[in-house]
Amino acid sequence: MATILNLETSTKNCSVSIAKDGVQLCLVEENEENYAHGEKLNQFVDWCVQGAEINWKDIDAVCVSKGPGSYTGLRIGVSSAKGFAYGSDIPLMAINSLQILAESQLNQEVDYIIPMIDARRMEVYTALFDRQGNQLTETEAKVIDDTSFEELKGKKIIFVGDGAEKCQEILSHLNATFVQAFPSAKDMIRVSEEKFTQKSFEDVAYFEPYYLKDFVAGKKKSE
């Protein structure tokens, strides 16, 4: 049983929740095209603490989305989480961003949940989960074409994430529902409580985001 601060920054959604004993006390999040996580994350944390009507000393642990996802978003989220953990001398925990998406669709009448985080063009970060949220395959960066997931034909599937919508037409031959969504800190609560109970903690000094792919710098768009 614990009071846990959850941070999710793997996509354009900057999301913070606080939960006590697995029950959400407060959620603050904003979805912005310009990835303003660096400007807003700490403010959202302060608002969440206020909204939960607790003090900083009441927080027992911090949990962060570890990736895959946006290089910049993950770096900001993990840096902040490590700072909170180190500064307050509390444990650090981490959850795969795809698992967070899968958590949003638990116990639906489907065979599989397939979260997809957009990785540009027709590529997504993805993995296969069962309806209880158990990960069945390794996380991968996958280029989607009309042969993708052929082995699941006839199975009932939910594709969820900011990469799901762009794949809908090319995967229309599957028995699938497509849910456009972003990972949210509200969907970290069950897993972070479980990790705390199991003492599944990260090493604050050495923990790094799970980028999956190397960062490639691009030219800044002209104003």
C-alpha angles and dihedrals in degrees: 000000000000149000106246133189111214123199124191118182105142095115136021088291111096104200136176130178136174120205133181119206090345095309120114115242098176142355127197120178143148132189111215130170094219097059096236092177093125091058099039112030098083091044090052090050091053091048091048092052089050093045092050088052093229137119127243090251089062093065111100100184145356125228125194136188104250100196166204099208141072112008093216095043093050093047092053094045096047093044091052093045092051090048092052092046094048096041095048096034093235130137122272121220131181137202130196108253090228091056089054089056091046090052089062090064103041122150096010116150093263139109096227142015114211114189117200126195114192113251095176131269108019094327124109138176105240149153137178121258132179122233091268092058098255112147111236102178137034119271110259145171102242130188107219121223135152092279095055115120091005088146089064096055109136093025121111110245141181116205109197133179143059088295095055100079096055090053096049098093096045092047096041091116090071126086091248145138117214118212118188105212144135128230110267133197089232088069092054095066102088095045096043091052089050092049091050092051090050091044089235095165132164127229102256093207098051106027115120133179119267099241095168090196129048116259114257117196117222133197115272112250115249117251 
